[in-house]
Amino acid sequence: MYADDFLVLSPSPEGLQKLINVIKKHAKEWKLKVNTKKSNSIIFSRNGQTKKNENFQYGSETLPIVDKQTYLGIEMTSSSKRHP
């Protein structure tokens, strides 16, 4: 794991936004910068469908919601299927 990579999980959209807000607060406190251009969100669901009205903010920036993400070599999809 790299020091500059991290993954945040939450069972609810509200919980995820709260965690993002905590990250922002601590980043500011410790004078760290989060590269929001390399940040995004993925919503896992059994049927692969996401709610179009969901969005997550890091400060004033909206984090894009993606259908697929590779994290440390593991590809994850919004339909919860894991691909090696």
C-alpha positions as CSV (number, residue, x, y, z in Angstrom):
1,M,0.0,0.0,0.0
2,Y,1.2,3.4,-0.8
3,A,1.2,6.2,1.7
4,D,-0.8,8.4,-0.7
5,D,-3.5,5.9,-1.6
6,F,-6.5,5.2,0.6
7,L,-9.9,3.7,0.3
8,V,-13.0,4.8,2.3
9,L,-16.1,2.6,2.6
10,S,-19.5,3.4,4.1
11,P,-22.8,1.5,4.0
12,S,-24.7,4.8,3.3
13,P,-24.2,7.9,1.1
14,E,-24.6,10.1,4.2
15,G,-21.9,8.1,6.0
16,L,-19.5,8.4,3.1
17,Q,-20.0,12.2,2.9
18,K,-19.3,12.5,6.6
19,L,-16.1,10.5,6.2
20,I,-15.0,12.7,3.3
21,N,-15.7,15.8,5.5
22,V,-13.4,14.3,8.2
23,I,-10.7,13.6,5.6
24,K,-10.9,17.2,4.5
25,K,-10.8,18.5,8.1
26,H,-7.7,16.4,8.9
27,A,-6.0,17.2,5.6
28,K,-6.4,20.9,6.4
29,E,-5.2,20.5,10.0
30,W,-2.1,18.6,8.9
31,K,-1.5,20.8,5.8
32,L,-2.0,17.9,3.4
33,K,-3.5,18.2,-0.1
34,V,-5.9,15.7,-1.6
35,N,-5.7,15.5,-5.4
36,T,-9.4,15.6,-6.3
37,K,-8.6,15.2,-10.0
38,K,-7.5,11.6,-9.0
39,S,-10.4,11.0,-6.6
40,N,-13.7,9.5,-7.4
41,S,-16.6,7.5,-5.9
42,I,-18.1,4.1,-6.8
43,I,-21.4,3.0,-5.5
44,F,-21.7,-0.8,-5.1
45,S,-25.1,-2.3,-5.8
46,R,-26.4,-5.8,-6.5
47,N,-27.9,-4.8,-9.8
48,G,-25.2,-2.3,-10.9
49,Q,-27.6,0.6,-10.9
50,T,-26.8,3.8,-9.1
51,K,-29.0,6.7,-8.0
52,K,-28.4,9.5,-10.4
53,N,-29.0,12.1,-7.7
54,E,-26.1,11.0,-5.5
55,N,-23.0,13.2,-5.4
56,F,-20.2,13.6,-3.0
57,Q,-18.3,16.8,-2.2
58,Y,-14.8,17.4,-1.2
59,G,-15.1,21.0,-0.1
60,S,-16.5,22.8,-3.1
61,E,-15.5,20.1,-5.6
62,T,-17.8,17.3,-6.7
63,L,-16.2,13.9,-6.9
64,P,-17.2,12.0,-10.0
65,I,-19.1,8.7,-9.6
66,V,-17.6,5.9,-11.7
67,D,-18.8,2.4,-12.6
68,K,-15.4,0.8,-12.4
69,Q,-12.2,1.4,-10.4
70,T,-8.9,-0.3,-10.0
71,Y,-7.4,0.0,-6.5
72,L,-3.9,-1.5,-5.9
73,G,-4.4,-3.9,-8.9
74,I,-7.9,-5.0,-8.0
75,E,-10.7,-4.0,-10.4
76,M,-14.0,-3.3,-8.7
77,T,-17.3,-2.6,-10.5
78,S,-20.5,-1.0,-9.2
79,S,-22.3,-4.3,-9.6
80,S,-20.1,-5.7,-6.7
81,K,-18.3,-8.1,-8.9
82,R,-14.6,-8.4,-8.3
83,H,-12.3,-9.0,-11.3
84,P,-8.6,-10.1,-10.8
